[in-house]
Amino acid sequence: MNKELREKIIQVCDDKIDKKGTNVGLSFYAFFKNKNDNPKLLMEAATWWIETHKLDHFEKAVKIKKMILENK
């Protein structure tokens, strides 16, 4: 996963956790604007989320952040 996406995921997870607590869930769509302005990056996130890790549509932000920090 590229550095830009990793940093974006961590930022979004931190923001969601700060606003809604450690029980907040999110999908990989949370890392993108409603307008798909970077389809390549979206597909990279989707591949990591769906194909590589077989995650559910919604996962806990703390889990996703931990996975990114551990380079999974």
PDB file of N, CA, C and O in Angstrom, chain B, residues numbered from 101:
ATOM      1  N   MET B 101       0.849  -1.176   0.000  1.00  0.00           N
ATOM      2  CA  MET B 101       0.000   0.000   0.000  1.00  0.00           C
ATOM      3  C   MET B 101       0.896   1.240   0.000  1.00  0.00           C
ATOM      4  O   MET B 101       1.895   1.297   0.716  1.00  0.00           O
ATOM      5  N   ASN B 102       0.524   2.228  -0.811  1.00  0.00           N
ATOM      6  CA  ASN B 102       1.383   3.406  -0.905  1.00  0.00           C
ATOM      7  C   ASN B 102       1.257   4.300   0.330  1.00  0.00           C
ATOM      8  O   ASN B 102       0.288   4.230   1.087  1.00  0.00           O
ATOM      9  N   LYS B 103       2.270   5.135   0.497  1.00  0.00           N
ATOM     10  CA  LYS B 103       2.383   5.987   1.682  1.00  0.00           C
ATOM     11  C   LYS B 103       1.196   6.950   1.809  1.00  0.00           C
ATOM     12  O   LYS B 103       0.678   7.154   2.906  1.00  0.00           O
ATOM     13  N   GLU B 104       0.772   7.534   0.699  1.00  0.00           N
ATOM     14  CA  GLU B 104      -0.351   8.483   0.713  1.00  0.00           C
ATOM     15  C   GLU B 104      -1.612   7.841   1.284  1.00  0.00           C
ATOM     16  O   GLU B 104      -2.297   8.437   2.115  1.00  0.00           O
ATOM     17  N   LEU B 105      -1.912   6.637   0.841  1.00  0.00           N
ATOM     18  CA  LEU B 105      -3.103   5.947   1.316  1.00  0.00           C
ATOM     19  C   LEU B 105      -2.962   5.546   2.776  1.00  0.00           C
ATOM     20  O   LEU B 105      -3.912   5.688   3.546  1.00  0.00           O
ATOM     21  N   ARG B 106      -1.809   5.055   3.167  1.00  0.00           N
ATOM     22  CA  ARG B 106      -1.577   4.677   4.567  1.00  0.00           C
ATOM     23  C   ARG B 106      -1.811   5.874   5.496  1.00  0.00           C
ATOM     24  O   ARG B 106      -2.479   5.756   6.523  1.00  0.00           O
ATOM     25  N   GLU B 107      -1.247   7.031   5.115  1.00  0.00           N
ATOM     26  CA  GLU B 107      -1.398   8.231   5.936  1.00  0.00           C
ATOM     27  C   GLU B 107      -2.854   8.682   5.996  1.00  0.00           C
ATOM     28  O   GLU B 107      -3.334   9.099   7.050  1.00  0.00           O
ATOM     29  N   LYS B 108      -3.549   8.599   4.877  1.00  0.00           N
ATOM     30  CA  LYS B 108      -4.965   8.982   4.833  1.00  0.00           C
ATOM     31  C   LYS B 108      -5.799   8.071   5.734  1.00  0.00           C
ATOM     32  O   LYS B 108      -6.666   8.551   6.464  1.00  0.00           O
ATOM     33  N   ILE B 109      -5.548   6.777   5.689  1.00  0.00           N
ATOM     34  CA  ILE B 109      -6.292   5.822   6.521  1.00  0.00           C
ATOM     35  C   ILE B 109      -6.086   6.121   8.003  1.00  0.00           C
ATOM     36  O   ILE B 109      -7.045   6.143   8.775  1.00  0.00           O
ATOM     37  N   ILE B 110      -4.846   6.350   8.393  1.00  0.00           N
ATOM     38  CA  ILE B 110      -4.552   6.646   9.799  1.00  0.00           C
ATOM     39  C   ILE B 110      -5.241   7.941  10.221  1.00  0.00           C
ATOM     40  O   ILE B 110      -5.814   8.013  11.308  1.00  0.00           O
ATOM     41  N   GLN B 111      -5.189   8.962   9.368  1.00  0.00           N
ATOM     42  CA  GLN B 111      -5.833  10.243   9.670  1.00  0.00           C
ATOM     43  C   GLN B 111      -7.340  10.080   9.843  1.00  0.00           C
ATOM     44  O   GLN B 111      -7.914  10.589  10.806  1.00  0.00           O
ATOM     45  N   VAL B 112      -7.973   9.383   8.929  1.00  0.00           N
ATOM     46  CA  VAL B 112      -9.426   9.188   9.005  1.00  0.00           C
ATOM     47  C   VAL B 112      -9.789   8.370  10.240  1.00  0.00           C
ATOM     48  O   VAL B 112     -10.743   8.706  10.940  1.00  0.00           O
ATOM     49  N   CYS B 113      -9.052   7.317  10.512  1.00  0.00           N
ATOM     50  CA  CYS B 113      -9.310   6.503  11.706  1.00  0.00           C
ATOM     51  C   CYS B 113      -9.179   7.351  12.974  1.00  0.00           C
ATOM     52  O   CYS B 113     -10.038   7.294  13.854  1.00  0.00           O
ATOM     53  N   ASP B 114      -8.108   8.133  13.062  1.00  0.00           N
ATOM     54  CA  ASP B 114      -7.922   8.997  14.231  1.00  0.00           C
ATOM     55  C   ASP B 114      -9.079   9.979  14.387  1.00  0.00           C
ATOM     56  O   ASP B 114      -9.591  10.169  15.490  1.00  0.00           O
ATOM     57  N   ASP B 115      -9.491  10.606  13.280  1.00  0.00           N
ATOM     58  CA  ASP B 115     -10.600  11.565  13.327  1.00  0.00           C
ATOM     59  C   ASP B 115     -11.893  10.901  13.802  1.00  0.00           C
ATOM     60  O   ASP B 115     -12.597  11.437  14.656  1.00  0.00           O
ATOM     61  N   LYS B 116     -12.194   9.734  13.242  1.00  0.00           N
ATOM     62  CA  LYS B 116     -13.426   9.028  13.615  1.00  0.00           C
ATOM     63  C   LYS B 116     -13.388   8.600  15.076  1.00  0.00           C
ATOM     64  O   LYS B 116     -14.383   8.738  15.788  1.00  0.00           O
ATOM     65  N   ILE B 117     -12.254   8.083  15.529  1.00  0.00           N
ATOM     66  CA  ILE B 117     -12.109   7.644  16.916  1.00  0.00           C
ATOM     67  C   ILE B 117     -12.256   8.839  17.860  1.00  0.00           C
ATOM     68  O   ILE B 117     -12.930   8.740  18.885  1.00  0.00           O
ATOM     69  N   ASP B 118     -11.625   9.975  17.516  1.00  0.00           N
ATOM     70  CA  ASP B 118     -11.719  11.180  18.345  1.00  0.00           C
ATOM     71  C   ASP B 118     -13.160  11.668  18.465  1.00  0.00           C
ATOM     72  O   ASP B 118     -13.588  12.097  19.536  1.00  0.00           O
ATOM     73  N   LYS B 119     -13.904  11.599  17.363  1.00  0.00           N
ATOM     74  CA  LYS B 119     -15.272  12.131  17.344  1.00  0.00           C
ATOM     75  C   LYS B 119     -16.308  11.173  17.916  1.00  0.00           C
ATOM     76  O   LYS B 119     -17.271  11.603  18.551  1.00  0.00           O
ATOM     77  N   LYS B 120     -16.110   9.861  17.690  1.00  0.00           N
ATOM     78  CA  LYS B 120     -17.174   8.902  18.035  1.00  0.00           C
ATOM     79  C   LYS B 120     -16.740   7.799  18.985  1.00  0.00           C
ATOM     80  O   LYS B 120     -17.562   6.968  19.371  1.00  0.00           O
ATOM     81  N   GLY B 121     -15.474   7.769  19.372  1.00  0.00           N
ATOM     82  CA  GLY B 121     -15.011   6.776  20.327  1.00  0.00           C
ATOM     83  C   GLY B 121     -14.417   5.544  19.669  1.00  0.00           C
ATOM     84  O   GLY B 121     -14.438   5.394  18.447  1.00  0.00           O
ATOM     85  N   THR B 122     -13.889   4.671  20.505  1.00  0.00           N
ATOM     86  CA  THR B 122     -13.155   3.505  20.014  1.00  0.00           C
ATOM     87  C   THR B 122     -14.039   2.420  19.415  1.00  0.00           C
ATOM     88  O   THR B 122     -13.531   1.467  18.825  1.00  0.00           O
ATOM     89  N   ASN B 123     -15.329   2.548  19.557  1.00  0.00           N
ATOM     90  CA  ASN B 123     -16.241   1.539  19.021  1.00  0.00           C
ATOM     91  C   ASN B 123     -16.736   1.879  17.615  1.00  0.00           C
ATOM     92  O   ASN B 123     -17.536   1.137  17.045  1.00  0.00           O
ATOM     93  N   VAL B 124     -16.270   2.988  17.056  1.00  0.00           N
ATOM     94  CA  VAL B 124     -16.759   3.442  15.753  1.00  0.00           C
ATOM     95  C   VAL B 124     -16.273   2.512  14.633  1.00  0.00           C
ATOM     96  O   VAL B 124     -15.124   2.071  14.612  1.00  0.00           O
ATOM     97  N   GLY B 125     -17.184   2.240  13.717  1.00  0.00           N
ATOM     98  CA  GLY B 125     -16.850   1.432  12.553  1.00  0.00           C
ATOM     99  C   GLY B 125     -16.804   2.285  11.304  1.00  0.00           C
ATOM    100  O   GLY B 125     -17.361   3.382  11.262  1.00  0.00           O
ATOM    101  N   LEU B 126     -16.132   1.769  10.287  1.00  0.00           N
ATOM    102  CA  LEU B 126     -16.073   2.465   9.016  1.00  0.00           C
ATOM    103  C   LEU B 126     -15.841   1.466   7.893  1.00  0.00           C
ATOM    104  O   LEU B 126     -15.481   0.312   8.127  1.00  0.00           O
ATOM    105  N   SER B 127     -16.056   1.937   6.670  1.00  0.00           N
ATOM    106  CA  SER B 127     -15.757   1.133   5.489  1.00  0.00           C
ATOM    107  C   SER B 127     -14.620   1.801   4.745  1.00  0.00           C
ATOM    108  O   SER B 127     -14.224   2.914   5.092  1.00  0.00           O
ATOM    109  N   PHE B 128     -14.090   1.143   3.729  1.00  0.00           N
ATOM    110  CA  PHE B 128     -12.970   1.747   3.001  1.00  0.00           C
ATOM    111  C   PHE B 128     -13.399   2.998   2.241  1.00  0.00           C
ATOM    112  O   PHE B 128     -12.554   3.803   1.847  1.00  0.00           O
ATOM    113  N   TYR B 129     -14.695   3.167   2.033  1.00  0.00           N
ATOM    114  CA  TYR B 129     -15.190   4.384   1.393  1.00  0.00           C
ATOM    115  C   TYR B 129     -14.941   5.622   2.253  1.00  0.00           C
ATOM    116  O   TYR B 129     -14.915   6.735   1.728  1.00  0.00           O
ATOM    117  N   ALA B 130     -14.760   5.454   3.544  1.00  0.00           N
ATOM    118  CA  ALA B 130     -14.537   6.580   4.451  1.00  0.00           C
ATOM    119  C   ALA B 130     -13.255   7.341   4.113  1.00  0.00           C
ATOM    120  O   ALA B 130     -13.082   8.484   4.535  1.00  0.00           O
ATOM    121  N   PHE B 131     -12.367   6.718   3.364  1.00  0.00           N
ATOM    122  CA  PHE B 131     -11.086   7.345   3.056  1.00  0.00           C
ATOM    123  C   PHE B 131     -11.135   8.204   1.793  1.00  0.00           C
ATOM    124  O   PHE B 131     -10.118   8.748   1.364  1.00  0.00           O
ATOM    125  N   PHE B 132     -12.327   8.320   1.201  1.00  0.00           N
ATOM    126  CA  PHE B 132     -12.474   9.024  -0.070  1.00  0.00           C
ATOM    127  C   PHE B 132     -13.650   9.980  -0.026  1.00  0.00           C
ATOM    128  O   PHE B 132     -14.580   9.812   0.763  1.00  0.00           O
ATOM    129  N   LYS B 133     -13.593  10.983  -0.885  1.00  0.00           N
ATOM    130  CA  LYS B 133     -14.702  11.919  -1.036  1.00  0.00           C
ATOM    131  C   LYS B 133     -15.833  11.208  -1.760  1.00  0.00           C
ATOM    132  O   LYS B 133     -15.627  10.158  -2.371  1.00  0.00           O
ATOM    133  N   ASN B 134     -17.026  11.782  -1.691  1.00  0.00           N
ATOM    134  CA  ASN B 134     -18.161  11.198  -2.409  1.00  0.00           C
ATOM    135  C   ASN B 134     -17.905  11.151  -3.906  1.00  0.00           C
ATOM    136  O   ASN B 134     -18.370  10.241  -4.593  1.00  0.00           O
ATOM    137  N   LYS B 135     -17.169  12.127  -4.409  1.00  0.00           N
ATOM    138  CA  LYS B 135     -16.802  12.137  -5.824  1.00  0.00           C
ATOM    139  C   LYS B 135     -15.528  11.310  -5.979  1.00  0.00           C
ATOM    140  O   LYS B 135     -14.527  11.573  -5.312  1.00  0.00           O
ATOM    141  N   ASN B 136     -15.567  10.328  -6.845  1.00  0.00           N
ATOM    142  CA  ASN B 136     -14.416   9.452  -7.037  1.00  0.00           C
ATOM    143  C   ASN B 136     -13.388  10.156  -7.913  1.00  0.00           C
ATOM    144  O   ASN B 136     -13.401  10.015  -9.136  1.00  0.00           O
ATOM    145  N   ASP B 137     -12.496  10.915  -7.281  1.00  0.00           N
ATOM    146  CA  ASP B 137     -11.498  11.675  -8.026  1.00  0.00           C
ATOM    147  C   ASP B 137     -10.156  10.954  -8.145  1.00  0.00           C
ATOM    148  O   ASP B 137      -9.236  11.459  -8.788  1.00  0.00           O
ATOM    149  N   ASN B 138     -10.042   9.779  -7.531  1.00  0.00           N
ATOM    150  CA  ASN B 138      -8.802   9.010  -7.641  1.00  0.00           C
ATOM    151  C   ASN B 138      -9.137   7.518  -7.693  1.00  0.00           C
ATOM    152  O   ASN B 138      -8.950   6.815  -6.700  1.00  0.00           O
ATOM    153  N   PRO B 139      -9.626   7.026  -8.826  1.00  0.00           N
ATOM    154  CA  PRO B 139     -10.062   5.631  -8.904  1.00  0.00           C
ATOM    155  C   PRO B 139      -8.952   4.620  -8.639  1.00  0.00           C
ATOM    156  O   PRO B 139      -9.217   3.542  -8.107  1.00  0.00           O
ATOM    157  N   LYS B 140      -7.715   4.950  -9.001  1.00  0.00           N
ATOM    158  CA  LYS B 140      -6.607   4.022  -8.760  1.00  0.00           C
ATOM    159  C   LYS B 140      -6.390   3.807  -7.251  1.00  0.00           C
ATOM    160  O   LYS B 140      -6.191   2.680  -6.796  1.00  0.00           O
ATOM    161  N   LEU B 141      -6.432   4.895  -6.501  1.00  0.00           N
ATOM    162  CA  LEU B 141      -6.252   4.798  -5.052  1.00  0.00           C
ATOM    163  C   LEU B 141      -7.436   4.083  -4.403  1.00  0.00           C
ATOM    164  O   LEU B 141      -7.258   3.297  -3.472  1.00  0.00           O
ATOM    165  N   LEU B 142      -8.640   4.357  -4.895  1.00  0.00           N
ATOM    166  CA  LEU B 142      -9.836   3.673  -4.399  1.00  0.00           C
ATOM    167  C   LEU B 142      -9.719   2.168  -4.616  1.00  0.00           C
ATOM    168  O   LEU B 142     -10.040   1.382  -3.725  1.00  0.00           O
ATOM    169  N   MET B 143      -9.264   1.773  -5.786  1.00  0.00           N
ATOM    170  CA  MET B 143      -9.116   0.343  -6.076  1.00  0.00           C
ATOM    171  C   MET B 143      -8.026  -0.284  -5.209  1.00  0.00           C
ATOM    172  O   MET B 143      -8.140  -1.444  -4.813  1.00  0.00           O
ATOM    173  N   GLU B 144      -6.986   0.463  -4.918  1.00  0.00           N
ATOM    174  CA  GLU B 144      -5.934  -0.048  -4.033  1.00  0.00           C
ATOM    175  C   GLU B 144      -6.498  -0.313  -2.638  1.00  0.00           C
ATOM    176  O   GLU B 144      -6.211  -1.345  -2.032  1.00  0.00           O
ATOM    177  N   ALA B 145      -7.300   0.622  -2.133  1.00  0.00           N
ATOM    178  CA  ALA B 145      -7.926   0.445  -0.817  1.00  0.00           C
ATOM    179  C   ALA B 145      -8.902  -0.717  -0.835  1.00  0.00           C
ATOM    180  O   ALA B 145      -8.926  -1.527   0.091  1.00  0.00           O
ATOM    181  N   ALA B 146      -9.704  -0.802  -1.883  1.00  0.00           N
ATOM    182  CA  ALA B 146     -10.691  -1.881  -1.993  1.00  0.00           C
ATOM    183  C   ALA B 146     -10.004  -3.240  -2.064  1.00  0.00           C
ATOM    184  O   ALA B 146     -10.445  -4.194  -1.423  1.00  0.00           O
ATOM    185  N   THR B 147      -8.944  -3.332  -2.828  1.00  0.00           N
ATOM    186  CA  THR B 147      -8.197  -4.588  -2.944  1.00  0.00           C
ATOM    187  C   THR B 147      -7.623  -4.993  -1.594  1.00  0.00           C
ATOM    188  O   THR B 147      -7.731  -6.152  -1.194  1.00  0.00           O
ATOM    189  N   TRP B 148      -7.013  -4.042  -0.891  1.00  0.00           N
ATOM    190  CA  TRP B 148      -6.433  -4.324   0.425  1.00  0.00           C
ATOM    191  C   TRP B 148      -7.532  -4.783   1.378  1.00  0.00           C
ATOM    192  O   TRP B 148      -7.344  -5.749   2.117  1.00  0.00           O
ATOM    193  N   TRP B 149      -8.667  -4.105   1.369  1.00  0.00           N
ATOM    194  CA  TRP B 149      -9.769  -4.366   2.303  1.00  0.00           C
ATOM    195  C   TRP B 149     -10.486  -5.672   1.988  1.00  0.00           C
ATOM    196  O   TRP B 149     -10.699  -6.501   2.872  1.00  0.00           O
ATOM    197  N   ILE B 150     -10.857  -5.849   0.717  1.00  0.00           N
ATOM    198  CA  ILE B 150     -11.730  -6.958   0.319  1.00  0.00           C
ATOM    199  C   ILE B 150     -10.947  -8.215  -0.053  1.00  0.00           C
ATOM    200  O   ILE B 150     -11.203  -9.291   0.487  1.00  0.00           O
ATOM    201  N   GLU B 151     -10.003  -8.080  -0.968  1.00  0.00           N
ATOM    202  CA  GLU B 151      -9.297  -9.267  -1.467  1.00  0.00           C
ATOM    203  C   GLU B 151      -8.186  -9.736  -0.529  1.00  0.00           C
ATOM    204  O   GLU B 151      -8.078 -10.925  -0.231  1.00  0.00           O
ATOM    205  N   THR B 152      -7.372  -8.805  -0.072  1.00  0.00           N
ATOM    206  CA  THR B 152      -6.221  -9.185   0.744  1.00  0.00           C
ATOM    207  C   THR B 152      -6.630  -9.651   2.133  1.00  0.00           C
ATOM    208  O   THR B 152      -6.156 -10.681   2.612  1.00  0.00           O
ATOM    209  N   HIS B 153      -7.516  -8.889   2.784  1.00  0.00           N
ATOM    210  CA  HIS B 153      -7.845  -9.182   4.181  1.00  0.00           C
ATOM    211  C   HIS B 153      -9.247  -9.727   4.406  1.00  0.00           C
ATOM    212  O   HIS B 153      -9.581 -10.136   5.517  1.00  0.00           O
ATOM    213  N   LYS B 154     -10.074  -9.736   3.356  1.00  0.00           N
ATOM    214  CA  LYS B 154     -11.431 -10.287   3.434  1.00  0.00           C
ATOM    215  C   LYS B 154     -12.210  -9.711   4.620  1.00  0.00           C
ATOM    216  O   LYS B 154     -12.869 -10.435   5.367  1.00  0.00           O
ATOM    217  N   LEU B 155     -12.114  -8.389   4.768  1.00  0.00           N
ATOM    218  CA  LEU B 155     -12.784  -7.702   5.862  1.00  0.00           C
ATOM    219  C   LEU B 155     -14.269  -7.520   5.550  1.00  0.00           C
ATOM    220  O   LEU B 155     -14.672  -7.506   4.386  1.00  0.00           O
ATOM    221  N   ASP B 156     -15.069  -7.382   6.594  1.00  0.00           N
ATOM    222  CA  ASP B 156     -16.485  -7.070   6.430  1.00  0.00           C
ATOM    223  C   ASP B 156     -16.617  -5.648   5.892  1.00  0.00           C
ATOM    224  O   ASP B 156     -15.658  -4.877   5.896  1.00  0.00           O
ATOM    225  N   HIS B 157     -17.823  -5.317   5.429  1.00  0.00           N
ATOM    226  CA  HIS B 157     -18.036  -3.980   4.883  1.00  0.00           C
ATOM    227  C   HIS B 157     -17.685  -2.904   5.913  1.00  0.00           C
ATOM    228  O   HIS B 157     -17.030  -1.918   5.578  1.00  0.00           O
ATOM    229  N   PHE B 158     -18.115  -3.088   7.156  1.00  0.00           N
ATOM    230  CA  PHE B 158     -17.765  -2.163   8.234  1.00  0.00           C
ATOM    231  C   PHE B 158     -16.862  -2.876   9.232  1.00  0.00           C
ATOM    232  O   PHE B 158     -17.127  -4.006   9.641  1.00  0.00           O
ATOM    233  N   GLU B 159     -15.795  -2.193   9.609  1.00  0.00           N
ATOM    234  CA  GLU B 159     -14.854  -2.694  10.607  1.00  0.00           C
ATOM    235  C   GLU B 159     -14.555  -1.570  11.595  1.00  0.00           C
ATOM    236  O   GLU B 159     -14.742  -0.393  11.286  1.00  0.00           O
ATOM    237  N   LYS B 160     -14.099  -1.938  12.764  1.00  0.00           N
ATOM    238  CA  LYS B 160     -13.742  -0.948  13.779  1.00  0.00           C
ATOM    239  C   LYS B 160     -12.530  -0.140  13.299  1.00  0.00           C
ATOM    240  O   LYS B 160     -11.570  -0.700  12.770  1.00  0.00           O
ATOM    241  N   ALA B 161     -12.590   1.170  13.489  1.00  0.00           N
ATOM    242  CA  ALA B 161     -11.490   2.047  13.082  1.00  0.00           C
ATOM    243  C   ALA B 161     -10.198   1.684  13.805  1.00  0.00           C
ATOM    244  O   ALA B 161      -9.119   1.753  13.217  1.00  0.00           O
ATOM    245  N   VAL B 162     -10.300   1.297  15.079  1.00  0.00           N
ATOM    246  CA  VAL B 162      -9.089   0.931  15.826  1.00  0.00           C
ATOM    247  C   VAL B 162      -8.425  -0.307  15.218  1.00  0.00           C
ATOM    248  O   VAL B 162      -7.198  -0.410  15.210  1.00  0.00           O
ATOM    249  N   LYS B 163      -9.220  -1.236  14.715  1.00  0.00           N
ATOM    250  CA  LYS B 163      -8.681  -2.442  14.079  1.00  0.00           C
ATOM    251  C   LYS B 163      -7.944  -2.083  12.787  1.00  0.00           C
ATOM    252  O   LYS B 163      -6.838  -2.564  12.538  1.00  0.00           O
ATOM    253  N   ILE B 164      -8.567  -1.237  11.973  1.00  0.00           N
ATOM    254  CA  ILE B 164      -7.962  -0.851  10.697  1.00  0.00           C
ATOM    255  C   ILE B 164      -6.669  -0.085  10.934  1.00  0.00           C
ATOM    256  O   ILE B 164      -5.657  -0.346  10.283  1.00  0.00           O
ATOM    257  N   LYS B 165      -6.704   0.856  11.863  1.00  0.00           N
ATOM    258  CA  LYS B 165      -5.495   1.626  12.178  1.00  0.00           C
ATOM    259  C   LYS B 165      -4.368   0.700  12.646  1.00  0.00           C
ATOM    260  O   LYS B 165      -3.221   0.855  12.225  1.00  0.00           O
ATOM    261  N   LYS B 166      -4.688  -0.240  13.496  1.00  0.00           N
ATOM    262  CA  LYS B 166      -3.679  -1.177  13.994  1.00  0.00           C
ATOM    263  C   LYS B 166      -3.087  -2.002  12.848  1.00  0.00           C
ATOM    264  O   LYS B 166      -1.877  -2.226  12.794  1.00  0.00           O
ATOM    265  N   MET B 167      -3.944  -2.447  11.943  1.00  0.00           N
ATOM    266  CA  MET B 167      -3.461  -3.229  10.803  1.00  0.00           C
ATOM    267  C   MET B 167      -2.511  -2.411   9.933  1.00  0.00           C
ATOM    268  O   MET B 167      -1.486  -2.919   9.478  1.00  0.00           O
ATOM    269  N   ILE B 168      -2.851  -1.156   9.706  1.00  0.00           N
ATOM    270  CA  ILE B 168      -2.003  -0.288   8.890  1.00  0.00           C
ATOM    271  C   ILE B 168      -0.667  -0.049   9.595  1.00  0.00           C
ATOM    272  O   ILE B 168       0.392  -0.125   8.972  1.00  0.00           O
ATOM    273  N   LEU B 169      -0.720   0.238  10.880  1.00  0.00           N
ATOM    274  CA  LEU B 169       0.522   0.495  11.627  1.00  0.00           C
ATOM    275  C   LEU B 169       1.411  -0.755  11.705  1.00  0.00           C
ATOM    276  O   LEU B 169       2.634  -0.641  11.800  1.00  0.00           O
ATOM    277  N   GLU B 170       0.811  -1.921  11.666  1.00  0.00           N
ATOM    278  CA  GLU B 170       1.580  -3.180  11.693  1.00  0.00           C
ATOM    279  C   GLU B 170       1.963  -3.662  10.299  1.00  0.00           C
ATOM    280  O   GLU B 170       2.525  -4.745  10.140  1.00  0.00           O
ATOM    281  N   ASN B 171       1.652  -2.845   9.288  1.00  0.00           N
ATOM    282  CA  ASN B 171       1.974  -3.178   7.891  1.00  0.00           C
ATOM    283  C   ASN B 171       1.310  -4.458   7.411  1.00  0.00           C
ATOM    284  O   ASN B 171       1.943  -5.260   6.726  1.00  0.00           O
ATOM    285  N   LYS B 172       0.074  -4.657   7.751  1.00  0.00           N
ATOM    286  CA  LYS B 172      -0.628  -5.856   7.304  1.00  0.00           C
ATOM    287  C   LYS B 172      -1.344  -5.589   6.018  1.00  0.00           C
ATOM    288  O   LYS B 172      -1.998  -6.482   5.479  1.00  0.00           O
TER     289      LYS B 172
END
